[in-house]
């Protein structure tokens, strides 16, 4: 699943039926494959929008939990980012 999501992230135009069939071969049903695909695609979208707009996380914890969840981070994640690197980084 993680290899599938990574491939979708790094080379989305190279995805083929074989990628989906590999997940099926690991026991994933179609609904789960769609969920993995949507989660990876959404995460990629959010990160690209944030990067394009120069969105930076604030160290003061001033973001609503809903905003942090949209970026896939928690308040604890934000607090653990070194002061020299406050850009949002995908996990």
N, C-alpha and C positions, 0 to 999 in steps of 0.2 A: 504494500500500500504506500509506504513512504517513497519507494523508488518511483512508483506511478506518479505521486504528487510532485516529486522533484522533476521528473521528466516533463510533466505538464507545466511546471514553473519555468524551466530552463529552455525547453524546445517544444512549445505547444504545437507547432505546425508539423512536427515529426511524429505526433501521436497517431497510432493506427489501431485497427481492430485487435491486433496482437497484444497491445497493451491492456485492453479491456479483457481479452481472453486470458491473459496471465492472471489477472485478479480473480476471474471466475475459477481458474485452476487452483487458486488458493482458498476457494470456498466462499468468495464474496458473491452475494446475489445482486441482481441488477439494481435494486433500490439502494443497496449499500455502495455500489459503484457510482451511482448518480450522486449520492451524498458526499463521497470522497471528492469527486470531480467538482461539485459545487463549492465545497469548503475550500479546496485549493484555489479555485478560480476566484472566489470572493476575497480570500486573503491576498492573492496576487494583485487584484484590483485595488484594494484598500492601500496596500503598501505603495503601489505605483502612484496613486493619487497623492498620498502623503509626501512621497519623495518629490513629485512634480511641483507641489505647492510649497515645499520646504517646511512641512509640518515638523515641529520638534516637540519632544516631550518635555514638560516642565518638571523640575525636581521638587516643586513645592506641593505636589499632590493635588493640584487644582483641577484635575479632570474628573468628570463624572464617571462612575463605574461603567455606564453604557458606552461611553466613548472609548475607554480603555479596552473593553471587551471587543469592540469593533476592530481594534488594532491587534487583538490577540494577546494583550498583556494585562497584568494586574498592577495594582498600586505597589505591591512588593517588588515586581519586576522593575518598575520605574525607579524605585528607591535604590535598587542594586546596580543601576547603570552608573559607571564612573562619571564624575563631573566633567571629564574631558571628552566624553562621548555621549551626548544627549540626543543624538539622532535616533529615530526609531529604526531598529534593526529587526528583520524577520528572524524568528527562532530557527 
